[in-house]
Amino acid sequence: MIKHIYSNLLQRPTRTIVSMLAISVGVVLILVSVGLTYGQLTDTAERTRRVGGDFMVQPPDASLILALNSGTLPVKIQKVIETVDGVEAAAPILVKFLNDKFHIVFGIEKESFLSVNTTLRFVDGELFTEPKQVVVDTIYARSRAVSVGDTLEILGNDFVISGVFEQGTAARVLMPMQTLQEMIGAPDKATMFFVRVKDGESSEEVFKRLNERMPHYKITKTSELQEIMAANTPVFKQFLTAIVAISVVISFLIVLLAMYSTITERTREIGILKSLGASKMYIVQSILKESILICVLGVVLGFILTFIAIQLILVTFPSMPVYIPAYWRLAAAALALAGGSLGALYPAVKAAQLDPVRALGYE
């Protein structure tokens, strides 16, 4: 049977290649969409977590997607947070999303930021010491071809780059918070606070105390950021569900059309097989195995095309994170195989029901 299946595929190379490409498109659609979506969530959550501290304090209606927030918290509540038993330090941060450059800038207070952060590592230069200085991460420096001493324009103001730090912490660009407050008209305001617990203190107990002391604020554990963001990001699940549904439909329809037209062309061949004693189950299995083989080849091609697409994305947009969880790779392959198998089921059953006498006389 295997030899028979291979010969059928080779006899119709154009249809086989087109079917494989269609299956691969569905796989690429799933994996690239998942990679970009999870990449953004994972990267944002990880860089936010590495700001430091154990908790993040925000206004009650604030989003964990920091680009959607502005400065609405008074900086003076820093003192309130630090009076909570078990709190070592709190660092206010002001966030500004730059539409024209499509990235986020963090305004930080140098002393308080360093009191909660332990991951900022400079590969060149140092943290700013002047109001008109900024620091950038390695991805930003590489993608924009800038280095220490270069001038960077932000919101119509020129800043000198004083340092380049390893990517993975906070935003792509860090600047003095007071300077950013003046530029966006948010004096004495912050977007959020990062809170560090004293050594030896129970983070759960401090979490309870913070909620009791500040019941009208959103307090999030930084260790749970990724899970919470994935669960609460607008249309995240709906988007992935739609992409998966489209991909399965593509696989289903393409294999259905390919197998149906194949059955029509092979009517006489099927009639000969049945006249020689081939059972209905043999015919069904033959068609299904042929479609599964096409799907497997399409999945392999899809993985190759996905790799190429991701490399092109990373070359074109170096700051665009892409992350594909392993289980989504398995899911994409399983969905393509399931869609293809379902698409071949009707043509297979139709082929098995053919009358051998009529099939032999078909032209």
C-alpha positions in Angstrom: 0.0 0.0 0.0 2.9 2.4 0.9 4.4 2.0 -2.6 1.0 2.7 -4.1 0.6 5.9 -2.1 4.0 7.2 -3.0 3.3 6.5 -6.7 0.0 8.4 -6.5 1.7 11.5 -5.0 4.5 11.4 -7.6 2.1 11.0 -10.5 0.5 14.4 -9.6 3.4 16.5 -8.4 1.8 19.9 -8.9 -1.2 19.0 -6.8 0.9 17.4 -4.2 3.2 20.5 -3.9 0.2 22.9 -3.8 -1.4 20.9 -1.1 1.8 20.8 1.0 2.2 24.5 0.6 -1.4 25.1 1.7 -0.9 22.9 4.8 2.4 24.7 5.5 0.7 28.1 5.3 -1.6 27.1 8.1 1.3 26.0 10.2 3.3 29.2 9.6 0.2 31.3 10.3 -0.2 29.6 13.7 3.4 29.6 14.7 4.4 33.1 13.6 1.2 34.6 15.2 1.9 32.7 18.4 5.6 33.6 18.3 4.9 37.3 18.0 2.1 37.3 20.6 3.9 35.2 23.2 7.2 37.0 22.4 5.7 40.4 23.3 4.1 39.1 26.4 7.1 37.1 27.6 9.5 39.9 26.8 7.4 42.6 28.5 6.8 40.4 31.6 10.4 39.5 31.9 11.8 43.0 31.5 9.2 44.3 33.9 10.0 41.6 36.4 13.8 42.3 36.2 13.2 46.0 37.2 13.4 44.5 40.6 11.3 44.1 43.7 8.6 41.7 44.7 5.5 43.7 43.9 4.2 46.3 41.5 1.8 48.9 42.7 -0.5 50.6 40.2 -3.8 52.5 40.1 -6.9 50.3 40.3 -7.8 50.6 36.6 -4.2 50.3 35.3 -3.3 47.7 32.7 -0.3 45.4 32.9 0.5 46.4 29.3 2.5 49.4 30.4 2.2 51.2 27.1 -1.5 51.7 27.8 -0.8 53.6 31.1 0.3 57.1 31.9 1.5 59.0 35.0 -1.4 59.2 37.5 0.1 58.1 40.8 1.5 60.8 43.1 5.1 60.2 43.9 4.5 61.0 47.5 2.8 57.7 48.2 6.3 56.2 48.0 6.6 57.2 51.7 3.3 55.5 52.4 4.5 52.2 50.8 7.8 52.3 52.7 6.0 52.6 56.0 4.4 49.2 55.5 6.1 46.6 57.8 8.4 44.4 55.9 9.0 46.8 52.9 12.7 47.6 52.3 12.3 50.1 49.5 9.9 51.4 46.8 10.9 52.9 43.4 8.6 55.1 41.4 8.7 54.7 37.6 7.1 57.0 35.0 6.2 55.3 31.6 5.9 57.0 28.3 5.1 55.2 25.0 6.7 56.9 22.0 4.4 56.5 19.1 6.8 57.6 16.4 9.6 55.2 17.6 7.2 52.5 18.8 9.0 51.7 22.1 8.6 52.6 25.8 10.8 55.0 27.8 11.1 54.6 31.6 11.6 57.7 33.8 13.4 56.5 37.0 14.8 58.0 40.1 18.4 56.9 40.2 18.7 56.2 44.0 15.4 54.5 44.5 15.7 52.5 41.3 19.1 51.1 42.4 17.6 50.3 45.8 15.2 47.7 44.2 17.1 46.7 41.1 20.0 44.2 41.0 20.1 43.2 37.3 21.2 46.4 35.5 24.6 45.6 34.0 26.4 48.1 31.8 28.5 47.0 28.9 29.6 50.6 28.2 29.4 53.8 30.1 27.3 54.3 33.2 23.9 55.4 34.5 23.0 59.0 33.8 24.2 61.8 36.1 22.7 64.8 34.3 19.1 65.7 33.5 19.8 65.5 29.7 21.4 62.1 29.7 19.8 58.7 29.0 20.9 55.1 28.9 19.8 52.5 26.3 19.9 48.7 26.2 22.1 46.7 23.8 19.2 45.8 21.4 18.3 49.5 21.1 22.0 50.5 20.6 22.5 47.8 18.0 19.3 48.4 16.0 19.7 52.2 16.0 23.5 52.1 15.6 24.2 54.4 18.6 26.7 54.3 21.4 27.9 56.2 24.4 28.3 59.9 23.6 25.8 59.9 20.7 22.8 62.2 20.8 19.3 60.8 21.0 16.1 62.8 20.2 13.1 62.1 22.5 9.9 64.1 22.3 11.7 66.9 20.5 14.5 67.1 23.1 18.1 66.0 22.6 19.8 63.7 25.1 23.3 62.4 25.3 23.7 58.6 25.8 25.7 58.0 28.9 25.6 54.2 29.0 24.5 51.0 27.3 23.2 48.2 29.5 22.5 44.6 28.8 19.0 44.0 27.3 16.4 42.2 29.5 15.8 44.8 32.2 13.1 47.5 32.2 12.6 49.5 29.0 14.8 50.1 26.0 15.5 53.6 27.2 15.9 54.9 30.7 16.0 58.6 31.6 15.7 60.8 34.7 12.1 60.7 36.0 12.0 64.4 36.7 13.0 65.3 33.2 10.3 63.0 31.7 7.7 64.5 34.1 8.5 68.0 32.8 8.4 66.8 29.2 5.0 65.2 29.3 3.4 67.6 31.8 3.1 65.2 34.8 4.9 66.9 37.7 5.4 64.7 40.8 3.5 61.8 39.0 4.5 58.2 38.5 2.9 55.3 36.6 3.8 52.6 39.1 6.0 51.6 42.0 8.2 48.6 42.4 8.4 47.3 46.0 11.2 45.2 47.5 10.6 43.1 50.6 13.2 43.1 53.4 15.5 40.0 53.6 14.0 37.4 55.9 10.5 38.7 55.6 7.6 36.6 54.2 6.6 38.0 50.9 3.1 36.6 51.4 2.7 38.5 54.7 4.0 41.7 53.2 1.6 41.3 50.2 -1.3 41.1 52.7 -0.1 44.1 54.6 0.2 46.1 51.4 -3.3 45.2 50.3 -4.6 46.1 53.8 -2.8 49.4 53.8 -3.6 50.3 50.1 -6.9 48.6 49.4 -7.7 50.9 46.4 -4.6 50.1 44.4 -3.7 47.2 42.1 -0.8 45.2 43.7 0.7 42.5 41.5 3.4 39.9 42.4 6.2 40.3 39.9 6.8 36.6 39.8 3.3 36.1 38.4 3.4 38.8 35.8 3.5 36.6 32.7 0.6 34.4 33.7 -1.5 37.4 34.7 -0.7 39.3 31.5 -1.6 36.3 29.3 -4.9 35.8 31.1 -5.9 39.5 31.1 -4.5 40.8 27.9 -7.3 42.1 25.7 -8.4 39.7 22.9 -5.3 37.5 23.5 -7.3 34.2 23.6 -9.8 35.3 21.0 -6.9 36.2 18.6 -5.2 32.9 19.0 -8.5 31.0 18.7 -9.3 32.8 15.4 -5.8 32.1 14.0 -6.1 28.4 14.9 -9.6 28.2 13.4 -8.5 29.8 10.2 -5.5 27.4 9.9 -7.6 24.3 10.5 -10.2 25.5 7.9 -7.4 26.0 5.4 -6.0 22.5 6.0 -9.5 21.0 5.8 -10.6 22.7 2.6 -7.3 22.2 0.7 -7.1 18.5 1.5 -10.8 18.1 0.8 -10.5 19.7 -2.6 -7.3 17.9 -3.5 -8.5 14.4 -2.4 -12.0 14.9 -4.0 -10.4 15.9 -7.4 -8.0 13.0 -7.0 -10.8 10.5 -6.5 -12.6 11.9 -9.6 -9.4 11.4 -11.7 -8.8 7.9 -10.2 -12.3 6.5 -10.6 -11.3 3.8 -13.0 -8.2 2.9 -10.9 -10.5 2.5 -7.8 -12.8 0.4 -9.9 -9.9 -1.9 -10.9 -8.8 -2.2 -7.2 -12.4 -3.1 -6.1 -12.8 -5.6 -8.9 -9.5 -7.3 -7.8 -11.0 -7.7 -4.3 -10.0 -4.5 -2.5 -12.3 -3.9 0.4 -14.0 -0.6 1.3 -11.7 -0.3 4.3 -8.6 -0.7 2.1 -9.8 2.1 -0.2 -10.6 4.4 2.8 -7.2 3.7 4.4 -5.4 4.3 1.2 -6.9 7.7 0.7 -6.5 8.7 4.4 -2.8 7.6 4.4 -2.2 9.6 1.3 -3.7 12.7 2.8 -1.8 12.2 6.1 1.5 11.9 4.2 0.7 15.2 2.4 0.0 16.8 5.8 3.2 15.5 7.4 5.2 16.8 4.5 3.3 20.1 4.8 4.0 20.3 8.5 7.7 19.8 7.9 7.7 22.5 5.2 5.7 24.7 7.6 8.4 24.4 10.3 11.1 25.3 7.7 9.1 28.3 6.4 8.4 29.4 10.0 12.1 29.4 10.8 12.8 31.5 7.7 10.0 33.9 8.5 11.2 34.4 12.1 14.8 35.1 10.9 13.5 37.7 8.5 11.4 39.3 11.3 14.4 39.5 13.6 16.7 40.9 10.8 14.1 43.5 9.9 12.9 44.4 13.4 15.8 43.5 15.8 13.8 44.7 18.9 10.8 42.5 18.0 10.8 39.5 20.4 9.6 36.1 19.1 8.9 33.2 21.4 7.2 29.9 20.4 6.4 27.6 23.3 7.2 23.9 22.5 3.6 22.8 23.0 2.4 25.2 20.4 4.7 23.6 17.8 3.1 20.2 18.7 -0.3 21.8 18.6 0.3 23.3 15.1 1.4 20.0 13.8 -1.6 18.1 15.4 -4.1 20.7 14.1 -2.7 20.5 10.5 -2.9 16.7 10.6 -6.4 16.8 12.1 -7.7 19.3 9.6 -6.1 17.3 6.7 -7.5 14.0 7.9 -11.0 15.4 8.3 -10.8 16.9 4.9 -9.9 13.5 3.3 -12.6 11.6 5.2 -15.5 12.4 2.8 -13.6 11.8 -0.4 -12.3 8.5 1.1 -15.8 7.3 2.0 -17.1 8.4 -1.4 -14.4 6.4 -3.1 -15.2 3.3 -1.0 -18.8 3.5 -2.1 -18.1 3.5 -5.8 -19.7 0.7 -7.8 -16.8 -1.2 -9.5 -18.8 -1.8 -12.7 -19.7 1.9 -13.2 -16.2 2.9 -12.1 -14.6 0.7 -14.8 -16.8 2.4 -17.4 -16.0 5.9 -16.2 -14.3 8.2 -18.7 
